[in-house]
Amino acid sequence: MKFFVIALIVLLGLLQYRLWSGDNSLPEYFVLQKQIAAQQEGNAKLNERNQVLKEEIIDLKSGTEAIEERARNELGMVKEGETFYRVVGGDRSVSSPSQ
């Protein structure tokens, strides 16, 4: 009977050792769970970005408005007959009067 109790205690000790240290331990499990959560968050951001890019591609393929908008904003182009005005200098921030 004593041998059986000692064997169970030794077995319990070995199982506790495996649970708290070494490969596949409980602390390692929690670290991996945090890494998985961070990776899933990163994947969600990338999926959102991909969706925006897909919508932009569809818009560019289907209409001329998006192409015209990009030409105006990125290349500084203007339509024939339009007048381009550039505002130079000046304070861009709007400040409220102090009270």
Buried (B, 14 or more C-beta within 10 A) or exposed (E): EEEEEEEEEEEEEEEEEEEEEEEEBEEEEEEEEEEEEEEEEEEEEEEEEEEEEEEEEEBBEEEEEBEEEBBBEEEEEEEEEEEEEEEEEEEEEEEEEEE
